[in-house]
Amino acid sequence: MKRNSRRRPTGARRATFAAVALIVGGGGLIAANVYASASEVGWGGANDGEQTVSSETVTIDCPDLGTRLTEVPEPARAEVDKELALLDQQITEAYSRLAGTREAQAEDDGFVQNSILGPLKDKRTAVIDRIKTDLERAGGTAPDGIDELAPCAGMPAEQAQPVADTGDDGAAQNDDSAQPGDGAGQGDDGQAASGPVASDFVDITTVQPNVKEPARQSGASTGGFVTECGVNANKNHNTDNVIVAPGVSNGAHHLHDYVGNQSNDAFATNDSFAAAQTTCRDQDDKSSYYWPVVRVQDGTQDFDQEADGGGKEGNVGRILSAEQAQIKFIGSPTGKVVAMPRFLRIITGDAKAFTNGTANANAHWSCTGFEDKVQLTDAYPLCPQGSKVVRTFAFQSCWDGQNTDSANHRTHVAFADEAGNCAEGFRAIPQLTMRLVYDAPRPVVRDGQVENPYAVDGFPEQLHKPITDHDDFINVMTEGLMDKVVDCINSDRQCGAGADDPSREEPAPSDEPSSGGDTPKDPGKGAGTQTPQPPAGTADTGQNGAGDGGAKDGGAKGDGAKDGAAKGDGAKDGGAKDGGAKGDGAKGDGGAEDDRAGAGSGVDTAPKAARSDAPTVEQSAADDSGTDTEAVSEQAASTPSETRPQAVTGGLADTGARLWPAAAGAVLVTAGLLLLRRRRA
């Protein structure tokens, strides 16, 4: 019998082999990851104005120049506003070209940079130069670094949710067959090519409670004033934005619902507002309350299917009319309020929050029966049967005491801090809160795709993300009515339209249709008076905390997370993502009666050619009804949205997410070297 002469590896040799294997394997991981990282595209800013953009770029991220212009001399404001509106138009056109040239992008890695971002930078540079000239002529100066705001970046698919398109079978695809700009605003099943996607939705029953009521101090003003102005039953729509883009048609690039003042368009003035008709029950309230419409993308074509701001810009589907639009002014938890000045303008939320970041985001989505427990900011809720979709807004409640508007339309008002106090030099005013209830059919999510979604109208490059929701207000109450509002709030009474006795504690129930859920009788107390606050103060004001990205103990401002917060960008007052809760800045004074979700556990906390005289379609509340009870995919239903808006590059979390293979490789190499060293010793 022949003896086997091969030597069996000894323990020492096996250790050597293992060490070499660790080193080789780890080195391979590092090399592969470095190569991949070198070919990846950063976003949120360009490198010296240039960058290589992959063919999987899903949208365009441009610095928001408007928020940086905090000082614009009055003589220059009209021209500057028009130039800023032109910047928005340029971005819209660039996104349309991005969405309509997928085949060319796949064939040429430099197409996006050379044919879209490069020309866009040149156009933006020309506009910025004109703005600087306008400022100089009016005796002002441009902010430092304004020229650096010209370059835009491409947001790649790995850092933003992919844009879902649809095939003939109605299931979402990514074949780019229907894109805005190529003559098709929606896929074959009616879903917008610019979103939303499945990960924008979350089953609200799976979200942990994240709402906390603010503490009231001695001397708080606890009264409330309700004004009833309807739900826009007369279909008063347009795609203008007189606050941000006065004199510019389609300045918002999306459709608005208007209640109250009936003369709000791009060319409205204080005089025309004062002389207008109003839908408010109290005719002394000619204020303008307006917000982006919500649509169901079920293949239905509405009146603006072929219009700018509508289907031509990716805002497609059946417009949902709100069943309830509850408008209430409430007080301050720390003291008395003073009267708002007539013609005060306030914008709450940020229509560009997906690319701007969360500093000015103030979107709040929930379902009837859940409002006092769960508020979502970067996800749309999937409501259980019998429950309806709710949008809630709480406007800035601190005023600088002088101005009815500001150059960037933000610095003249601000949010109170976590304790409810206004910053030095600011005064507490009645806080406008709004609650809109929709009977939206429940979207079906299966296999990571969404069918028949609902979504808020927005700028096309914002991909219909829920975090871009926003609301606008122009105060056109008479001075006498505003005095009544202040007196009512400061004397701790509940007053206003529908309250037969101004001294009663609860106003009469709204005569609007029931929301269909466990809705409290008082539209202000319960879910209606929830006063969700944003995850931050206004980003560029320097008021109310650290501002843009500055963390503040107990509740971050800007984009900073609260101490110990896991998620919830810029979260306020306990803004960690609480057990999966998504919702930045919600504060609750709520009392919805369904206790299934348990008690609250802390707060996780904008149109050009379609005119108001455009043809309209009759649509009843019954047309918007119906609940789809099909099963939702377990994964999509139980996982909150991961589409957090971002506006900066180089964040630690983002970098770590991309470079973990290299880190793992380094660990393996180190382990191998240590093993070799021990072997030699």
C-alpha positions as CSV (number, residue, x, y, z in Angstrom):
1,M,0.0,0.0,0.0
2,K,1.4,3.3,-1.1
3,R,1.9,5.8,1.6
4,N,0.4,9.3,1.1
5,S,3.4,11.6,1.2
6,R,1.3,14.9,1.3
7,R,1.8,16.7,4.5
8,R,-1.3,17.7,6.4
9,P,-1.4,21.5,7.1
10,T,-0.3,22.2,10.6
11,G,-2.2,24.6,12.8
12,A,0.4,27.3,12.2
13,R,0.1,26.8,8.4
14,R,-3.6,26.9,8.6
15,A,-3.4,30.2,10.5
16,T,-1.1,31.6,7.8
17,F,-3.5,30.5,5.0
18,A,-6.4,32.1,6.9
19,A,-4.5,35.4,7.4
20,V,-3.6,35.6,3.7
21,A,-7.2,34.9,2.8
22,L,-8.4,37.7,5.1
23,I,-5.9,40.1,3.6
24,V,-6.7,39.2,0.0
25,G,-10.5,39.3,0.5
26,G,-10.4,42.5,2.5
27,G,-8.2,44.2,-0.1
28,G,-10.6,43.1,-2.8
29,L,-13.5,44.7,-1.0
30,I,-11.7,47.9,-0.5
31,A,-10.6,48.1,-4.2
32,A,-14.1,47.3,-5.5
33,N,-15.7,49.9,-3.2
34,V,-13.2,52.6,-4.0
35,Y,-13.8,52.0,-7.7
36,A,-17.5,52.1,-7.3
37,S,-17.4,55.2,-5.1
38,A,-15.2,57.0,-7.7
39,S,-17.9,56.4,-10.3
40,E,-20.8,57.4,-8.1
41,V,-22.4,60.9,-8.3
42,G,-22.6,63.1,-5.3
43,W,-25.6,65.5,-5.1
44,G,-26.8,68.6,-3.4
45,G,-24.0,70.6,-5.0
46,A,-21.5,70.3,-7.9
47,N,-17.7,70.1,-7.7
48,D,-16.5,73.4,-9.0
49,G,-19.6,73.5,-11.1
50,E,-18.9,70.3,-12.9
51,Q,-19.7,66.6,-12.2
52,T,-20.1,63.3,-13.9
53,V,-23.7,62.2,-13.7
54,S,-24.8,58.7,-14.2
55,S,-27.6,57.7,-16.5
56,E,-29.7,56.9,-13.5
57,T,-30.2,60.5,-12.4
58,V,-33.8,60.8,-11.4
59,T,-34.2,64.5,-10.7
60,I,-32.4,67.8,-10.5
61,D,-31.2,69.5,-7.3
62,C,-30.6,73.2,-7.6
63,P,-29.8,75.6,-4.7
64,D,-32.8,77.7,-3.7
65,L,-31.6,81.2,-4.3
66,G,-34.9,82.7,-3.1
67,T,-34.4,81.7,0.5
68,R,-30.9,83.3,0.5
69,L,-32.2,86.7,-0.5
70,T,-33.1,88.0,2.9
71,E,-32.4,91.7,2.1
72,V,-33.9,93.1,-1.1
73,P,-34.6,96.8,-1.4
74,E,-38.3,97.5,-2.0
75,P,-37.7,99.1,-5.5
76,A,-36.0,95.9,-6.6
77,R,-38.4,93.3,-5.3
78,A,-40.7,93.1,-8.3
79,E,-37.9,92.4,-10.7
80,V,-36.1,90.1,-8.4
81,D,-39.3,88.0,-7.9
82,K,-39.7,87.7,-11.6
83,E,-36.1,86.5,-12.0
84,L,-36.6,84.0,-9.2
85,A,-39.7,82.7,-11.0
86,L,-37.6,82.3,-14.2
87,L,-35.2,80.2,-12.2
88,D,-38.1,77.9,-11.3
89,Q,-39.2,77.8,-15.0
90,Q,-35.6,76.8,-16.0
91,I,-35.5,74.0,-13.5
92,T,-38.9,72.7,-14.7
93,E,-37.7,72.7,-18.3
94,A,-34.5,71.0,-17.4
95,Y,-36.3,68.3,-15.5
96,S,-38.6,67.8,-18.5
97,R,-35.6,67.3,-20.7
98,L,-34.1,64.9,-18.1
99,A,-37.2,62.9,-18.0
100,G,-37.6,62.7,-21.8
101,T,-34.1,61.7,-22.7
102,R,-33.5,58.4,-20.9
103,E,-32.4,56.6,-24.0
104,A,-29.7,59.2,-24.8
105,Q,-28.6,59.1,-21.1
106,A,-28.1,55.4,-21.2
107,E,-26.0,55.7,-24.3
108,D,-23.8,58.6,-23.1
109,D,-22.6,58.9,-19.5
110,G,-21.9,62.6,-20.1
111,F,-25.3,63.5,-21.6
112,V,-26.9,64.8,-18.4
113,Q,-24.0,67.0,-17.6
114,N,-23.3,68.2,-21.1
115,S,-26.8,68.6,-22.4
116,I,-28.9,69.4,-19.3
117,L,-26.9,70.5,-16.2
118,G,-24.3,72.5,-18.1
119,P,-26.8,74.6,-20.1
120,L,-28.9,75.0,-17.0
121,K,-25.9,76.4,-15.1
122,D,-25.3,79.0,-17.9
123,K,-28.9,80.1,-17.8
124,R,-28.9,80.4,-14.0
125,T,-25.7,82.4,-14.2
126,A,-27.3,84.9,-16.5
127,V,-30.3,85.3,-14.1
128,I,-28.1,85.6,-11.1
129,D,-26.1,88.4,-12.8
130,R,-29.3,90.3,-13.6
131,I,-30.4,89.9,-9.9
132,K,-27.1,91.3,-8.8
133,T,-27.6,94.3,-11.1
134,D,-31.2,94.8,-9.8
135,L,-29.9,94.9,-6.3
136,E,-27.1,97.3,-7.0
137,R,-29.4,99.7,-8.9
138,A,-31.7,99.8,-5.8
139,G,-28.8,100.5,-3.5
140,G,-28.5,96.9,-2.2
141,T,-25.9,94.3,-2.3
142,A,-26.0,90.6,-3.3
143,P,-25.3,88.0,-0.6
144,D,-21.8,86.5,-0.4
145,G,-21.4,83.4,-2.5
146,I,-24.4,84.1,-4.7
147,D,-22.5,83.1,-7.9
148,E,-21.8,79.7,-6.4
149,L,-25.6,78.9,-6.5
150,A,-25.6,78.7,-10.3
151,P,-24.6,75.0,-10.7
152,C,-27.2,72.3,-10.1
153,A,-26.6,68.6,-9.4
154,G,-28.2,65.4,-10.6
155,M,-29.8,63.3,-7.9
156,P,-29.0,59.7,-8.7
157,A,-31.3,56.8,-8.1
158,E,-29.3,55.3,-5.2
159,Q,-29.8,58.5,-3.2
160,A,-33.4,59.2,-4.1
161,Q,-36.3,56.8,-4.7
162,P,-36.4,55.8,-8.3
163,V,-39.0,57.4,-10.5
164,A,-41.8,54.9,-11.1
165,D,-43.2,54.6,-14.6
166,T,-45.9,52.2,-15.7
167,G,-46.3,49.6,-18.3
168,D,-49.4,48.2,-20.1
169,D,-50.2,45.9,-17.2
170,G,-50.6,48.8,-14.8
171,A,-47.7,47.7,-12.6
172,A,-45.1,50.3,-12.0
173,Q,-42.0,49.9,-14.2
174,N,-38.8,51.8,-14.7
175,D,-38.7,51.7,-18.5
176,D,-39.2,55.5,-18.8
177,S,-41.8,55.0,-21.5
178,A,-43.9,58.0,-20.4
179,Q,-42.2,61.1,-19.1
180,P,-43.1,64.8,-18.8
181,G,-41.6,66.6,-21.7
182,D,-42.1,63.8,-24.3
183,G,-45.8,64.5,-24.6
184,A,-46.9,62.1,-22.0
185,G,-47.5,63.2,-18.4
186,Q,-48.5,59.8,-17.2
187,G,-48.1,56.1,-17.8
188,D,-50.8,53.8,-19.3
189,D,-52.4,53.3,-15.9
190,G,-52.5,57.1,-15.2
191,Q,-49.6,57.2,-12.7
192,A,-47.4,60.3,-13.0
193,A,-43.9,59.5,-14.4
194,S,-42.5,61.8,-11.7
195,G,-43.9,59.8,-8.7
196,P,-45.0,59.0,-6.1
197,V,-43.5,55.6,-5.5
198,A,-44.3,52.8,-3.2
199,S,-41.9,53.8,-0.5
200,D,-43.8,57.2,-0.2
201,F,-46.6,55.4,1.6
202,V,-46.8,53.8,5.0
203,D,-49.6,51.9,6.8
204,I,-50.5,54.2,9.6
205,T,-51.5,51.4,11.9
206,T,-47.8,50.3,12.0
207,V,-46.4,53.6,13.1
208,Q,-45.7,54.2,16.7
209,P,-47.3,57.2,18.4
210,N,-45.2,60.4,17.9
211,V,-47.5,63.3,19.0
212,K,-47.1,65.2,22.2
213,E,-49.2,68.1,23.4
214,P,-47.3,71.3,24.2
215,A,-47.3,72.3,27.9
216,R,-49.3,75.4,28.7
217,Q,-47.9,77.9,31.0
218,S,-49.6,80.3,33.4
219,G,-51.2,83.1,31.4
220,A,-51.5,81.1,28.2
221,S,-54.1,82.2,25.7
222,T,-56.3,79.1,25.3
223,G,-59.2,80.5,23.2
224,G,-60.0,79.7,19.6
225,F,-61.7,81.4,16.6
226,V,-63.2,79.4,13.8
227,T,-63.8,80.8,10.4
228,E,-65.9,78.8,7.9
229,C,-64.9,79.4,4.3
230,G,-66.0,76.2,2.5
231,V,-64.0,73.6,0.6
232,N,-63.7,75.3,-2.8
233,A,-66.9,73.8,-4.1
234,N,-67.0,76.4,-6.9
235,K,-63.7,75.0,-8.2
236,N,-61.6,78.2,-7.9
237,H,-58.2,77.0,-9.1
238,N,-55.1,78.4,-10.7
239,T,-51.4,77.7,-10.9
240,D,-50.2,81.1,-9.8
241,N,-48.4,82.1,-6.5
242,V,-49.0,85.8,-5.8
243,I,-46.8,85.7,-2.7
244,V,-43.6,84.3,-4.2
245,A,-44.1,85.2,-7.9
246,P,-46.4,88.2,-8.2
247,G,-47.1,89.2,-11.8
248,V,-46.0,85.8,-13.1
249,S,-48.5,83.4,-14.6
250,N,-48.0,79.7,-13.5
251,G,-45.5,80.9,-10.9
252,A,-46.3,77.8,-8.8
253,H,-46.1,75.1,-11.5
254,H,-48.9,73.3,-9.7
255,L,-52.6,73.8,-9.1
256,H,-54.0,75.4,-5.9
257,D,-57.4,75.2,-4.2
258,Y,-58.6,78.7,-3.0
259,V,-61.1,79.4,-0.3
260,G,-62.0,82.8,1.2
261,N,-60.9,85.6,-1.2
262,Q,-62.0,85.0,-4.7
263,S,-59.7,87.3,-6.5
264,N,-56.3,85.7,-5.8
265,D,-54.2,85.3,-8.9
266,A,-50.7,86.4,-9.9
267,F,-51.9,89.9,-10.5
268,A,-53.9,90.5,-7.3
269,T,-53.0,93.5,-5.1
270,N,-54.0,94.6,-1.6
271,D,-56.7,96.8,-3.2
272,S,-58.1,94.0,-5.3
273,F,-58.1,91.7,-2.3
274,A,-60.0,94.2,-0.2
275,A,-62.6,94.7,-2.9
276,A,-63.1,91.0,-3.6
277,Q,-65.9,88.5,-2.8
278,T,-65.3,85.9,-0.2
279,T,-66.6,82.4,0.4
280,C,-66.2,82.9,4.2
281,R,-69.5,82.9,6.2
282,D,-68.3,86.0,8.0
283,Q,-68.1,88.5,5.2
284,D,-65.5,90.6,7.2
285,D,-63.1,87.8,6.5
286,K,-61.7,88.2,2.9
287,S,-58.5,86.4,3.7
288,S,-57.1,84.1,1.1
289,Y,-56.4,80.5,2.2
290,Y,-54.9,78.3,-0.5
291,W,-53.0,75.0,-0.8
292,P,-51.9,72.5,-3.5
293,V,-54.6,70.1,-4.7
294,V,-54.4,66.4,-4.0
295,R,-55.0,64.1,-7.0
296,V,-55.6,60.4,-7.4
297,Q,-53.5,59.0,-10.2
298,D,-56.0,56.5,-11.5
299,G,-55.9,57.3,-15.2
300,T,-58.6,59.9,-15.0
301,Q,-57.9,63.1,-16.9
302,D,-59.0,66.3,-15.2
303,F,-59.6,69.7,-16.8
304,D,-55.9,70.7,-16.8
305,Q,-54.6,67.6,-18.4
306,E,-53.0,69.5,-21.2
307,A,-52.2,72.7,-19.3
308,D,-49.1,74.2,-17.8
309,G,-49.0,73.4,-14.1
310,G,-51.2,70.4,-14.7
311,G,-50.6,67.4,-16.9
312,K,-47.9,69.1,-18.9
313,E,-45.8,69.4,-15.8
314,G,-46.5,65.9,-14.3
315,N,-49.5,66.9,-12.1
316,V,-51.9,64.3,-13.4
317,G,-55.0,62.5,-12.2
318,R,-58.4,63.2,-10.7
319,I,-58.5,66.2,-8.4
320,L,-59.8,65.4,-5.0
321,S,-62.1,67.9,-3.2
322,A,-61.6,68.1,0.5
323,E,-64.7,67.0,2.4
324,Q,-63.8,69.3,5.3
325,A,-61.6,72.4,5.5
326,Q,-61.5,73.5,9.1
327,I,-59.8,76.8,9.7
328,K,-59.1,77.9,13.2
329,F,-56.9,80.5,14.9
330,I,-55.5,79.6,18.3
331,G,-53.4,81.2,21.0
332,S,-50.0,80.9,22.6
333,P,-49.1,78.4,25.3
334,T,-47.0,81.1,27.0
335,G,-49.0,84.3,27.0
336,K,-51.4,86.6,25.1
337,V,-51.4,87.3,21.4
338,V,-51.5,90.6,19.4
339,A,-53.4,91.3,16.3
340,M,-52.1,90.3,12.9
341,P,-51.5,93.3,10.5
342,R,-53.9,93.4,7.5
343,F,-52.4,91.9,4.4
344,L,-49.9,89.8,6.3
345,R,-48.6,87.0,4.1
346,I,-47.4,83.7,5.5
347,I,-46.2,80.5,3.7
348,T,-45.8,77.4,5.8
349,G,-43.9,74.4,4.6
350,D,-41.6,74.2,1.6
351,A,-42.7,73.2,-1.9
352,K,-39.0,72.3,-2.6
353,A,-38.3,70.4,0.6
354,F,-37.2,67.2,-1.2
355,T,-34.2,69.0,-2.6
356,N,-33.9,71.9,-0.2
357,G,-33.9,69.8,2.9
358,T,-36.2,69.8,5.9
359,A,-35.3,73.2,7.5
360,N,-38.6,74.8,6.3
361,A,-40.7,71.6,5.9
362,N,-44.0,71.6,7.8
363,A,-46.1,68.8,6.2
364,H,-48.3,66.7,8.4
365,W,-50.3,63.7,7.1
366,S,-52.5,61.4,9.2
367,C,-55.8,59.6,9.2
368,T,-59.1,60.3,11.0
369,G,-58.9,58.5,14.3
370,F,-55.1,58.7,14.5
371,E,-54.4,62.4,14.4
372,D,-53.7,62.9,18.1
373,K,-51.2,60.0,18.0
374,V,-49.5,59.9,14.6
375,Q,-48.4,62.7,12.3
376,L,-46.3,61.8,9.2
377,T,-44.1,64.3,7.4
378,D,-42.2,62.3,4.7
379,A,-44.8,59.6,4.0
380,Y,-48.4,59.5,2.8
381,P,-50.6,57.4,5.2
382,L,-52.4,54.3,4.1
383,C,-55.5,54.6,6.2
384,P,-57.6,51.6,7.5
385,Q,-61.1,51.0,6.2
386,G,-63.5,53.7,7.5
387,S,-60.7,56.2,8.1
388,K,-59.9,59.1,5.8
389,V,-56.7,61.1,4.9
390,V,-56.0,64.3,6.8
391,R,-53.6,67.1,6.0
392,T,-52.8,69.4,8.9
393,F,-51.1,72.7,8.9
394,A,-50.0,75.0,11.7
395,F,-48.6,78.3,10.6
396,Q,-45.8,80.5,12.0
397,S,-47.2,82.2,15.2
398,C,-44.5,84.9,15.8
399,W,-44.4,88.2,13.9
400,D,-41.6,90.8,13.7
401,G,-44.0,93.5,14.6
402,Q,-43.3,95.6,11.5
403,N,-43.5,93.8,8.1
404,T,-46.4,92.1,6.3
405,D,-43.9,90.3,4.0
406,S,-40.1,89.9,3.6
407,A,-37.8,89.4,0.7
408,N,-37.6,85.7,1.0
409,H,-41.2,85.6,2.4
410,R,-40.1,84.0,5.6
411,T,-38.0,86.3,7.8
412,H,-40.9,88.5,8.9
413,V,-42.6,85.5,10.7
414,A,-41.2,82.6,12.6
415,F,-42.2,79.6,14.7
416,A,-42.1,79.7,18.5
417,D,-39.4,77.7,20.2
418,E,-40.0,74.4,22.0
419,A,-41.5,76.1,25.0
420,G,-43.8,78.2,22.9
421,N,-41.8,81.5,23.2
422,C,-41.2,83.9,20.4
423,A,-37.6,85.0,19.7
424,E,-36.5,88.4,20.9
425,G,-38.2,91.2,18.8
426,F,-41.0,88.9,17.7
427,R,-44.6,89.0,19.0
428,A,-47.1,86.1,19.4
429,I,-50.0,86.4,16.9
430,P,-53.1,84.1,16.5
431,Q,-51.8,80.9,15.1
432,L,-53.6,79.8,11.9
433,T,-54.3,76.0,11.9
434,M,-55.9,74.2,9.1
435,R,-57.3,70.6,8.8
436,L,-58.2,69.2,5.4
437,V,-60.0,65.8,5.2
438,Y,-60.1,63.7,2.0
439,D,-61.9,60.5,1.1
440,A,-59.0,59.2,-0.9
441,P,-59.1,55.6,-2.2
442,R,-56.4,53.6,-0.5
443,P,-53.5,52.9,-2.9
444,V,-52.5,49.3,-3.4
445,V,-48.9,48.5,-2.8
446,R,-47.6,45.1,-3.8
447,D,-44.1,43.8,-4.8
448,G,-42.6,47.2,-4.1
449,Q,-44.9,49.0,-6.6
450,V,-47.9,51.3,-6.0
451,E,-51.2,51.4,-8.0
452,N,-53.6,54.3,-8.0
453,P,-51.7,56.4,-5.6
454,Y,-52.8,59.8,-4.4
455,A,-50.3,62.7,-4.2
456,V,-50.0,66.4,-3.6
457,D,-49.4,68.7,-6.6
458,G,-45.9,70.1,-6.8
459,F,-42.9,71.2,-8.8
460,P,-42.2,68.3,-11.2
461,E,-38.6,67.8,-10.0
462,Q,-39.8,67.3,-6.4
463,L,-41.3,64.0,-7.5
464,H,-44.6,64.5,-5.6
465,K,-43.0,63.8,-2.3
466,P,-45.3,64.2,0.7
467,I,-42.7,66.4,2.6
468,T,-43.2,69.1,-0.1
469,D,-46.7,69.9,1.1
470,H,-47.3,73.5,2.0
471,D,-50.0,76.1,2.6
472,D,-50.4,79.8,2.0
473,F,-52.3,82.6,3.8
474,I,-53.0,86.3,3.2
475,N,-54.8,88.1,6.0
476,V,-57.6,90.3,4.7
477,M,-59.8,90.4,7.8
478,T,-61.1,93.8,8.7
479,E,-59.4,95.4,11.7
480,G,-62.6,95.0,13.7
481,L,-62.8,91.2,13.0
482,M,-59.2,90.7,13.9
483,D,-59.8,92.5,17.2
484,K,-62.6,90.1,17.9
485,V,-60.3,87.1,17.1
486,V,-57.6,88.4,19.5
487,D,-60.1,89.2,22.3
488,C,-61.7,85.7,21.9
489,I,-58.4,83.9,22.1
490,N,-57.0,86.0,24.9
491,S,-60.2,85.6,27.0
492,D,-60.0,81.8,26.6
493,R,-63.3,81.6,24.7
494,Q,-64.3,79.6,21.6
495,C,-65.8,81.9,19.0
496,G,-66.4,82.5,15.3
497,A,-68.7,81.3,12.5
498,G,-70.9,78.5,13.7
499,A,-70.7,79.4,17.4
500,D,-74.1,80.6,18.4
501,D,-72.9,81.8,21.7
502,P,-69.4,83.4,21.5
503,S,-68.8,82.5,25.2
504,R,-69.4,78.8,24.8
505,E,-66.4,76.5,25.3
506,E,-67.0,74.5,22.1
507,P,-68.0,75.9,18.7
508,A,-70.9,74.2,16.9
509,P,-70.0,71.3,14.7
510,S,-69.2,72.1,11.1
511,D,-72.0,71.6,8.7
512,E,-69.5,70.0,6.2
513,P,-69.9,66.3,5.7
514,S,-68.5,64.0,8.3
515,S,-65.0,62.7,7.7
516,G,-66.1,59.2,8.3
517,G,-63.7,58.5,11.1
518,D,-63.7,59.1,14.8
519,T,-63.7,62.8,14.4
520,P,-64.2,65.0,17.5
521,K,-67.1,67.4,17.5
522,D,-65.0,70.4,18.0
523,P,-63.0,71.0,14.8
524,G,-60.4,72.9,16.9
525,K,-60.1,70.7,20.0
526,G,-59.4,67.1,19.2
527,A,-57.6,66.4,16.0
528,G,-58.6,69.7,14.5
529,T,-56.6,71.8,17.0
530,Q,-53.5,69.9,16.7
531,T,-50.8,72.4,16.2
532,P,-48.0,70.5,14.4
533,Q,-44.8,72.5,14.4
534,P,-42.1,72.2,11.8
535,P,-38.9,70.3,12.4
536,A,-37.2,73.7,12.4
537,G,-37.6,77.4,12.3
538,T,-37.3,79.2,9.0
539,A,-34.0,78.0,7.6
540,D,-32.4,81.3,6.6
541,T,-33.8,83.8,9.0
542,G,-31.4,83.5,11.9
543,Q,-34.5,83.5,14.2
544,N,-35.7,81.0,16.6
545,G,-32.7,78.8,17.2
546,A,-29.8,77.7,15.3
547,G,-31.3,78.1,11.8
548,D,-29.9,76.2,8.9
549,G,-28.6,73.0,10.3
550,G,-27.9,74.2,13.8
551,A,-28.8,71.8,16.5
552,K,-30.5,73.1,19.7
553,D,-30.7,71.1,22.9
554,G,-34.2,69.7,23.3
555,G,-35.2,70.3,19.7
556,A,-33.0,70.9,16.7
557,K,-33.4,73.7,14.3
558,G,-32.7,73.6,10.6
559,D,-31.6,70.2,9.5
560,G,-30.0,69.2,12.7
561,A,-31.4,66.2,14.6
562,K,-32.3,66.4,18.2
563,D,-30.0,65.0,20.7
564,G,-30.5,61.2,20.6
565,A,-32.7,61.3,17.5
566,A,-32.3,58.4,15.3
567,K,-34.3,59.8,12.3
568,G,-36.5,62.8,11.8
569,D,-34.4,65.4,10.1
570,G,-34.6,68.6,12.0
571,A,-36.9,66.9,14.5
572,K,-38.4,69.0,17.3
573,D,-39.2,68.2,20.9
574,G,-38.3,64.5,21.0
575,G,-37.8,64.2,17.3
576,A,-36.4,60.7,17.1
577,K,-38.0,58.4,14.7
578,D,-40.0,56.8,17.5
579,G,-40.3,53.1,16.8
580,G,-40.7,53.7,13.1
581,A,-42.7,56.9,13.3
582,K,-42.1,59.4,10.5
583,G,-43.3,62.9,11.2
584,D,-41.2,66.0,11.8
585,G,-42.4,68.6,14.1
586,A,-45.9,67.6,15.0
587,K,-47.4,69.1,18.1
588,G,-50.7,68.0,19.2
589,D,-53.6,69.5,21.2
590,G,-55.6,66.7,19.9
591,G,-58.4,64.5,21.1
592,A,-59.2,62.0,18.4
593,E,-61.1,59.2,20.2
594,D,-59.6,56.0,18.7
595,D,-57.1,54.7,21.2
596,R,-55.8,51.8,19.2
597,A,-52.4,53.4,18.7
598,G,-51.8,54.1,22.4
599,A,-50.8,57.3,24.0
600,G,-48.4,59.9,22.5
601,S,-44.8,59.3,23.3
602,G,-43.0,62.5,22.1
603,V,-43.1,64.5,18.9
604,D,-41.3,63.3,15.8
605,T,-41.3,66.1,15.1
606,A,-46.6,77.1,-5.1
607,P,-48.8,77.6,-10.9
608,K,-48.1,79.5,-15.1
609,A,-50.8,79.1,-17.7
610,A,-53.9,77.6,-16.1
611,R,-56.0,80.6,-14.9
612,S,-58.9,80.9,-12.5
613,D,-61.3,81.2,-15.4
614,A,-60.2,78.0,-17.0
615,P,-62.9,75.5,-17.8
616,T,-63.8,73.4,-14.8
617,V,-65.4,70.0,-14.2
618,E,-68.3,69.4,-11.9
619,Q,-67.2,66.9,-9.2
620,S,-69.1,65.9,-6.1
621,A,-67.8,64.5,-2.9
622,A,-69.4,61.2,-3.8
623,D,-67.1,60.9,-6.8
624,D,-64.1,60.8,-4.6
625,S,-65.4,58.1,-2.3
626,G,-64.6,54.5,-2.0
627,T,-62.0,52.5,-0.1
628,D,-59.8,49.9,-1.7
629,T,-59.4,47.0,0.8
630,E,-56.9,45.0,-1.2
631,A,-54.1,43.7,0.8
632,V,-51.0,45.8,1.0
633,S,-47.6,44.3,0.6
634,E,-46.3,43.5,4.1
635,Q,-42.9,45.0,3.5
636,A,-44.2,48.3,2.1
637,A,-47.0,48.6,4.6
638,S,-44.8,48.1,7.6
639,T,-41.8,50.1,6.6
640,P,-42.0,53.9,6.8
641,S,-40.7,55.9,3.8
642,E,-37.0,56.1,3.3
643,T,-37.2,59.0,0.9
644,R,-35.7,61.6,3.3
645,P,-35.1,64.9,1.4
646,Q,-31.5,66.0,1.4
647,A,-29.8,69.2,0.5
648,V,-26.1,68.7,1.4
649,T,-23.4,66.3,0.6
650,G,-20.8,64.5,2.6
651,G,-23.1,63.7,5.5
652,L,-21.7,61.0,7.8
653,A,-24.7,58.8,7.5
654,D,-24.7,59.1,3.7
655,T,-21.0,58.5,3.4
656,G,-21.1,55.5,5.7
657,A,-23.9,54.0,3.8
658,R,-21.9,54.1,0.6
659,L,-18.5,53.1,2.0
660,W,-19.4,50.2,4.3
661,P,-17.9,47.5,2.0
662,A,-14.5,49.4,2.2
663,A,-14.8,49.5,6.0
664,A,-15.5,45.8,6.1
665,G,-12.5,45.2,3.9
666,A,-10.3,47.2,6.1
667,V,-11.4,45.1,9.1
668,L,-10.6,41.9,7.3
669,V,-7.2,43.2,6.2
670,T,-6.4,44.3,9.8
671,A,-7.5,40.9,11.2
672,G,-5.3,39.2,8.7
673,L,-2.2,41.2,9.6
674,L,-2.8,40.7,13.3
675,L,-3.1,37.0,12.7
676,L,0.2,36.9,10.7
677,R,1.9,38.9,13.4
678,R,0.8,36.5,16.1
679,R,2.0,33.6,13.9
680,R,5.5,35.1,13.6
681,A,5.6,35.8,17.3
